[in-house]
Amino acid sequence: MMPADDRKMFAPMRRGDVVSPEAKLIAILSTHEAGRTAAALAEELAYAGLVVGTKLPVTRRIAELLTSLEQDGRVERIPDGRYRTTHRQR
């Protein structure tokens, strides 16, 4: 179940199926071979109309989600701070 804050922050802006925040991050990261930082992902999600809120809380929540995805083995953090999908996700 999606936490209440995530339902607001990652609310669907368009009609269609509801996509989890984690799935949105994986989908975007899979298009960036070199990886992305939490701040860059926040900007990209905002530009695409996939998140609602100010930059700092959205970036903070994305960083938390990336940490969770890293613990699950779905993304990896590279030494310069960027995240990318693991090889099995590609």
Secondary structure as UniProt FT lines:
FT   HELIX           4..9
FT   HELIX           21..29
FT   TURN            30..31
FT   TURN            33..34
FT   HELIX           38..47
FT   TURN            48..49
FT   HELIX           55..71
FT   TURN            72..73
FT   STRAND          75..77
FT   TURN            79..80
FT   STRAND          83..85
FT   HELIX           87..89
//
